[in-house]
Amino acid sequence: MNGKRRGRRPTMVDVAREAGVALRTVSRVVNQDPTVGSDLATRVHAAIASLEYQPDERARQLRLGVTGTLGAAVRQLSHVNPVLQALERSARAAKLMVLAASTEDDEQLERDVVMSMCRRRFDGIILEPIGSGHDYLVPELDAGLSLVAVDRPVHGLDVDCVISDNVAGIELAFEHLVRHGHERVAYIGDDERIFTGHERAAAFRGCLAAHGAPAEGMVHPGRIEPGRIAAAVHTVLSGPSPATAVVTGNATTSVEVLRCLRGGSERVAVVGFDDSELATSLRPDLTVVAQDAATIGGTAIDMLLARIADPGRPVRRVTVPVELIARGSGESPPGA
């Protein structure tokens, strides 16, 4: 993808022409009319696949008088996702409305959500990619979809994105702990199939190598599951040379690690990647590598508006700096 709008979305007229059938026949097949003969239906489905046609959900809504969409106006939602909060604020300032849906780290659900937005012809989509394959978006991008990725790029597609400086953040955390006397520092983070999980784990391995420290048994990426994280904590604190400090890969992992350490006899220094409201409710408060959610969200909205206004503009990738905030948990010396 070069960011240019290379064509238009195929229509039912195009499908009818490709299949050699009447437009009404295409409409009946798209709307799953069981009275359409199997031969005609097969020809229409083949044409749909060949043209990569996607029905215009708005037209269906007008015809049926229903949208297939529910609204939920609740007191708070974005407070658990600072970037979403920043997106909403920036969008409101631009007189736009953000309708958000969770993908729950599920590749198929991500595809379903995104394609539903495409069929509804949203002005643009901001995506926090989960899946490793996004080829299904190529026809949409070719037809003019304005898309911006946040937190991680869209694998295999050249689209605008805004991310945090993951490598610098891990280096800040590691060096902070080294300055406080820690020689055995471990990492517990997210699944490496996710871009941020891979970048942060790889950066931590690089820190260990640069300091001549062994990596065996000290780097534990994986799914964010309590059992897996508890096992990782046990591993890094066991043996003749246990870790005296831990860097966590995201806010959810931080919570699980601290839950494992609670009530134990070990005093382990902890630096978490990502800030959260809970970080200042602990004893001691959690030292964190904080992402600039406001800048990420504002930049993503600005990039999306620019892409909508000029589909042919060069693709941009913006990396936002991070900041280490010392609060107490990352300043304990070994053996404290």
Residue pairs with C-beta under 8 A, 6 or more apart in sequence:
1 138
1 141
1 142
1 157
1 158
1 159
1 315
2 158
2 315
3 158
3 159
3 160
3 307
3 311
3 312
3 313
3 314
3 315
4 311
4 312
5 142
5 143
5 144
5 311
5 312
6 142
7 142
7 143
8 143
8 144
9 53
9 54
9 56
9 143
9 144
10 51
10 52
10 53
11 53
12 23
12 26
12 27
12 30
12 53
13 23
14 51
14 53
15 26
15 44
15 47
15 48
15 51
15 53
16 22
16 23
16 25
16 26
16 47
18 47
18 50
18 51
19 25
19 26
19 40
19 43
19 44
19 46
19 47
20 43
21 40
21 43
21 44
25 36
25 40
25 44
26 44
26 47
28 35
28 36
29 36
29 40
29 41
29 44
29 45
30 44
30 48
30 55
31 60
36 44
47 53
52 139
54 115
54 118
54 119
54 139
54 140
55 119
56 119
56 121
57 68
57 116
57 119
57 120
57 121
58 120
58 121
61 67
61 68
69 120
77 84
77 100
78 84
78 85
78 87
78 88
78 100
79 85
79 277
82 275
82 291
82 293
82 294
82 297
83 128
83 150
83 151
83 291
83 293
83 296
83 297
83 300
84 98
84 100
84 297
85 293
85 297
86 293
86 294
86 295
86 296
86 297
86 298
87 98
87 100
87 126
87 150
87 297
87 300
87 301
88 98
88 297
89 294
89 297
89 298
90 297
90 298
90 300
90 301
90 302
91 97
91 98
91 301
94 301
94 305
96 123
96 301
98 126
99 122
101 113
101 117
103 109
103 110
103 113
103 128
103 130
105 130
105 194
106 130
107 130
107 131
107 132
107 133
110 127
110 129
110 130
110 131
111 131
111 136
114 125
114 127
114 137
115 136
117 125
118 125
118 140
118 145
123 146
123 308
124 145
124 146
124 147
124 148
124 304
124 305
124 307
124 308
125 145
125 146
125 147
125 148
126 147
126 148
126 149
126 150
126 300
126 301
126 304
127 147
127 148
127 149
127 150
127 154
128 149
128 150
128 151
128 152
129 149
129 152
129 153
129 154
129 155
129 195
130 194
131 155
132 155
132 193
133 155
133 156
134 154
134 155
134 156
134 157
135 156
137 145
137 147
137 154
137 157
138 157
140 147
141 147
141 157
141 159
144 311
146 304
146 307
146 308
146 311
147 154
147 159
147 160
147 304
147 307
148 159
148 160
148 161
148 162
148 300
148 303
148 304
148 307
149 159
149 160
149 161
149 162
149 163
150 161
150 162
150 163
150 296
150 297
150 300
151 163
151 164
151 195
151 196
151 296
152 161
152 163
152 194
152 195
152 196
153 159
153 161
153 163
153 195
153 317
154 161
155 195
158 315
159 315
160 303
160 304
160 307
160 315
160 316
160 317
161 316
161 317
161 318
162 296
162 299
162 300
162 303
162 317
162 318
162 319
162 320
163 196
163 296
163 317
163 318
163 319
163 320
164 196
164 291
164 292
164 296
164 319
164 320
164 322
165 319
165 320
165 321
165 322
166 196
166 199
166 200
166 203
166 273
166 322
167 199
167 203
167 206
168 321
168 322
169 200
169 203
169 273
169 289
169 291
169 322
169 324
170 187
170 200
170 203
170 204
170 207
170 247
170 273
170 289
171 203
171 207
172 289
172 322
172 324
173 247
173 271
173 273
173 289
173 324
173 330
174 185
174 204
174 207
174 211
174 247
175 207
176 271
176 287
176 324
176 326
176 330
177 185
177 245
177 247
177 269
177 271
177 330
178 185
178 211
180 245
180 269
180 330
180 331
180 332
180 333
181 333
181 334
182 244
182 245
182 269
182 333
182 334
183 213
183 244
183 334
184 213
184 218
184 241
184 242
184 243
184 244
184 245
184 334
185 207
185 208
185 213
185 218
185 243
185 244
185 245
185 246
185 247
186 217
186 218
186 219
186 220
186 236
186 243
186 245
186 246
186 247
187 200
187 201
187 204
187 218
187 219
187 220
187 221
187 246
187 247
187 248
187 249
188 220
188 221
188 229
188 232
188 233
188 236
188 246
188 247
188 248
188 249
188 253
188 257
189 197
189 200
189 201
189 204
189 220
189 221
189 222
189 247
189 248
189 249
189 250
189 253
189 273
190 196
190 197
190 200
190 221
190 222
190 223
190 224
190 249
190 250
190 253
191 197
191 221
191 222
191 223
191 224
192 198
192 201
192 221
196 249
196 250
197 221
197 249
198 221
200 249
200 273
201 219
201 221
201 249
204 219
204 247
205 215
205 219
208 214
208 215
208 218
208 219
209 215
217 235
217 236
217 239
218 236
218 243
220 232
220 235
220 236
221 249
222 228
222 229
222 232
224 250
224 252
224 253
224 256
226 256
226 259
229 253
229 256
229 257
229 260
230 256
230 260
233 246
233 257
233 260
233 261
234 260
236 242
236 243
236 246
237 243
237 266
237 268
242 266
243 268
244 268
244 269
244 334
244 335
245 268
245 269
245 270
245 271
245 330
245 334
246 257
246 268
246 269
246 270
246 271
247 270
247 271
247 272
247 273
248 254
248 257
248 270
248 271
248 272
248 273
249 273
250 272
250 273
250 274
251 272
251 273
251 274
251 275
251 276
251 278
251 279
253 272
254 270
254 272
254 273
254 274
254 276
254 279
254 286
254 288
255 276
255 278
257 270
257 272
258 270
258 282
258 286
261 268
261 270
267 332
267 335
267 336
268 332
269 329
269 330
269 331
269 332
269 333
269 334
269 336
270 286
270 287
270 329
270 330
271 287
271 288
271 289
271 324
271 329
271 330
272 279
272 286
272 287
272 288
272 289
272 329
273 288
273 289
274 288
274 289
274 290
274 291
275 288
275 290
275 291
275 325
276 288
278 286
279 285
279 286
279 288
279 327
280 286
280 327
282 329
284 327
284 328
284 329
284 332
285 327
285 328
285 329
286 327
286 328
286 329
286 330
287 324
287 325
287 326
287 327
287 328
287 329
287 330
287 331
288 324
288 325
288 327
289 322
289 323
289 324
289 325
290 322
290 323
290 324
290 325
291 320
291 322
292 320
292 321
292 322
292 323
295 320
296 320
299 318
299 320
303 316
303 318
306 313
307 313
